[in-house]
Amino acid sequence: MNLLILGGTRFLGRHVVEQALTRGHHVTLMHRGRGAPQLFPEAEHLIADRDGDLTVLDHREWDAVVDTSAYVPRQVRAVEAKLAGRVGHYHLVSSISAYADFENGGSQEAAALQVLADPSTEAITGDTYGALKALCEQAAQAAFGERCLISRPGLIVGPFDPTGRFTWWVQRLARKDGIGDVLAPGSPDSPVQFIDVRDIAAWTLLQAERGTAGVFNLNGPTDPLSMGEFLQAGRAALRPSANLLWVDESFLAAQSVAAWSDLPVWLPSSSFAMHRTPTAKAQATGLTCRPLMETLLDTHAWCQAAQEPLRLGVGLTAEREASLLAAWRERL
Ligand SMILES: NC(=O)c1ccc[n+]([C@@H]2O[C@H](COP(=O)([O-])OP(=O)(O)OC[C@H]3O[C@@H](n4cnc5c(N)ncnc54)[C@H](OP(=O)(O)O)[C@@H]3O)[C@@H](O)[C@H]2O)c1
């Protein structure tokens, strides 16, 4: 297969390229050459900014396009203007953030999407990201019709994750210095979802090879997972001597601890529905999720090999966590 990745040098796109080359496909990447241009010398690299001149796409044809780098609909339309009629399959990577509401089946693939108050805005913020992805989806469907696949991943995790969210837990659990207690947020029974980037990459290539169209949530694991199971698995994999100290979400809220950012991956009970996105449709088309232990160990191995730093603003600092745990113990 002749495959074009719009992106391909950071995280999800990087894994798609790696697996595509392993599967013997001919791969072209288009990117600006800023991230890691030295990657994949065996592939063709088109250097272009998708916000600017796209003549590198002129007169070219691909069996399939995987678009990991569209954040505003103009970027999708600009690609369409160059490639319409000359690609067999176009896969836009969107997000579950596109959903308007997660309650009462709100994240079934046919559910309503967010709507921007000002559809002309291109400012990508926490408030506009999902609605802009929804507009990208509409632009992609209008442009590529029945050749269009839209994927809506939940939290993507694993090696080369630039966001540091799941990675923070791996680094925290593996930390040998300091106290043995690890602050475990909320209730061990609370739901949690995330998907290994390599499982999305494998599914992406399978669908490109088949020319699948339609809209698919992508999340993991296959069977429901709780925060308790997630953190116990992390503890077993990375530091069995650690003790998980479960701290009530009301206490955390009173201490102004923010879910998702101060304690990444975790969501409080008011947002549990976000960690219950249905994935039966993707599973029916071949999505499989590797064991959690593999994701934990491989993410840890990557962190160590890359000397991956903690990301600013992601996760509690050691000092803040220690002071929260001290306050929680005093209260007991
Ligand atoms: N992380 C999550 O948990 C999560 C969850 C749901 C959905 N998603 C979606 O998944 C996708 C993840 O993408 P990724 O970053 O992992 O993909 P990637 O393809 O590995 O990396 C992004 C690529 O886009 C290129 N790029 C960025 N801006 C560009 C521009 N203006 N023109 C041309 N190339 C450009 C970058 O290279 P240069 O910088 O060199 O140009 C890089 O190669 C995103 O669409 C995101 O919204 C992520």
PDBQT file of the ligand as one rigid body, heavy atoms in Angstrom, charges set to zero:
ROOT
HETATM    1  N1  LIG A 401      -2.723  12.319  23.007  1.00  0.00    +0.000 N 
HETATM    2  C1  LIG A 401      -3.960  11.960  23.237  1.00  0.00    +0.000 C 
HETATM    3  O1  LIG A 401      -4.291  11.452  24.318  1.00  0.00    +0.000 OA
HETATM    4  C2  LIG A 401      -5.010  12.150  22.153  1.00  0.00    +0.000 A 
HETATM    5  C3  LIG A 401      -6.312  11.788  22.437  1.00  0.00    +0.000 A 
HETATM    6  C4  LIG A 401      -7.278  11.909  21.424  1.00  0.00    +0.000 A 
HETATM    7  C5  LIG A 401      -6.913  12.379  20.176  1.00  0.00    +0.000 A 
HETATM    8  N2  LIG A 401      -5.639  12.746  19.941  1.00  0.00    +0.000 N 
HETATM    9  C6  LIG A 401      -5.289  13.214  18.601  1.00  0.00    +0.000 C 
HETATM   10  O2  LIG A 401      -4.303  12.326  18.101  1.00  0.00    +0.000 OA
HETATM   11  C7  LIG A 401      -3.438  13.028  17.233  1.00  0.00    +0.000 C 
HETATM   12  C8  LIG A 401      -2.074  12.782  17.797  1.00  0.00    +0.000 C 
HETATM   13  O3  LIG A 401      -1.128  13.213  16.981  1.00  0.00    +0.000 OA
HETATM   14  P1  LIG A 401       0.428  13.048  17.278  1.00  0.00    +0.000 P 
HETATM   15  O4  LIG A 401       0.955  14.375  17.665  1.00  0.00    +0.000 OA
HETATM   16  O5  LIG A 401       0.650  11.933  18.193  1.00  0.00    +0.000 OA
HETATM   17  O6  LIG A 401       0.823  12.678  15.790  1.00  0.00    +0.000 OA
HETATM   18  P2  LIG A 401       2.232  12.610  15.067  1.00  0.00    +0.000 P 
HETATM   19  O7  LIG A 401       1.905  12.471  13.638  1.00  0.00    +0.000 OA
HETATM   20  O8  LIG A 401       3.107  11.586  15.674  1.00  0.00    +0.000 OA
HETATM   21  O9  LIG A 401       2.872  14.036  15.371  1.00  0.00    +0.000 OA
HETATM   22  C9  LIG A 401       2.359  15.233  14.859  1.00  0.00    +0.000 C 
HETATM   23  C10 LIG A 401       3.034  15.512  13.504  1.00  0.00    +0.000 C 
HETATM   24  O10 LIG A 401       2.446  16.586  12.848  1.00  0.00    +0.000 OA
HETATM   25  C11 LIG A 401       3.474  17.411  12.293  1.00  0.00    +0.000 C 
HETATM   26  N3  LIG A 401       2.899  18.755  12.218  1.00  0.00    +0.000 N 
HETATM   27  C12 LIG A 401       2.425  19.512  13.238  1.00  0.00    +0.000 A 
HETATM   28  N4  LIG A 401       1.980  20.684  12.778  1.00  0.00    +0.000 NA
HETATM   29  C13 LIG A 401       2.171  20.670  11.433  1.00  0.00    +0.000 A 
HETATM   30  C14 LIG A 401       1.905  21.602  10.391  1.00  0.00    +0.000 A 
HETATM   31  N5  LIG A 401       1.371  22.812  10.634  1.00  0.00    +0.000 N 
HETATM   32  N6  LIG A 401       2.207  21.256   9.127  1.00  0.00    +0.000 NA
HETATM   33  C15 LIG A 401       2.757  20.031   8.851  1.00  0.00    +0.000 A 
HETATM   34  N7  LIG A 401       3.036  19.118   9.814  1.00  0.00    +0.000 NA
HETATM   35  C16 LIG A 401       2.745  19.437  11.074  1.00  0.00    +0.000 A 
HETATM   36  C17 LIG A 401       4.622  17.258  13.282  1.00  0.00    +0.000 C 
HETATM   37  O11 LIG A 401       5.881  17.494  12.736  1.00  0.00    +0.000 OA
HETATM   38  P3  LIG A 401       6.548  18.976  12.673  1.00  0.00    +0.000 P 
HETATM   39  O12 LIG A 401       6.343  19.600  14.016  1.00  0.00    +0.000 OA
HETATM   40  O13 LIG A 401       7.965  18.724  12.315  1.00  0.00    +0.000 OA
HETATM   41  O14 LIG A 401       5.799  19.680  11.603  1.00  0.00    +0.000 OA
HETATM   42  C18 LIG A 401       4.513  15.768  13.611  1.00  0.00    +0.000 C 
HETATM   43  O15 LIG A 401       5.179  14.991  12.642  1.00  0.00    +0.000 OA
HETATM   44  C19 LIG A 401      -3.860  14.476  17.234  1.00  0.00    +0.000 C 
HETATM   45  O16 LIG A 401      -4.696  14.737  16.146  1.00  0.00    +0.000 OA
HETATM   46  C20 LIG A 401      -4.665  14.587  18.544  1.00  0.00    +0.000 C 
HETATM   47  O17 LIG A 401      -5.657  15.591  18.488  1.00  0.00    +0.000 OA
HETATM   48  C21 LIG A 401      -4.662  12.646  20.895  1.00  0.00    +0.000 A 
ENDROOT
TORSDOF 0
